[in-house]
Amino acid sequence: MIKIIRKDFLFAFPLIGIIISLSTCQYPDKPHNVILNDSYQLEVPAYMNETSELNADAEVQFQNKFRNRYLLVFQSQKQEPFKDFVDQRVQQLLDKVQDSVISKSTAKKVNGIQAHERVINAKVGEERIYYKLMFYEGKKHFYQLVVWTRDDKLAPFKQDMEKIATSFQRKE
């Protein structure tokens, strides 16, 4: 009987160590500070990793597949009025999704930068996706930020979406 307990203990000891080490895994608290065009910056949560597999045209791409969270930032040369740029980019996304519900465009200032916000909830394949789109008017460029997650994963990510969107600022 003592030998059986020892074997169980020897088997359980490494298992307990693995469980403890996995339970203490955490993402760093400090967000990624991302620089755009040497003029603008934004902060991305530390649990998101830089990638290049989401969209080849994006200046910035981050994701966390496990948490189902994604971020793209596009930069475009100013060639049309800001409102036209916003409307065109929103329509580009709407052309790729189905059964969409879209918010009205909200004009606002983000850290002194003229911005527009749109929220789209749409179906992609069989999943409902929640998109937060932010558009920023820089001196020479327009910037489009797209952050999204599955609708059923939105609640824990919504505050981070807002933090990302409002972190966009001119680089000092």
TABEL-V906960 format. One record per helix or strand. SS is the DSSP state (a for helix, b for strand). FROM is the first residue (numbers start at 1). LEN is the number of residues. If there is no record, write none. Layout:
SS_FROM_LEN, SS_FROM_LEN
This chain:
a_2_22, b_32_5, b_40_5, b_49_2, b_60_5, b_69_9, a_82_13, b_98_5, b_106_5, b_113_12, b_127_11, b_141_10, a_151_16, b_169_2
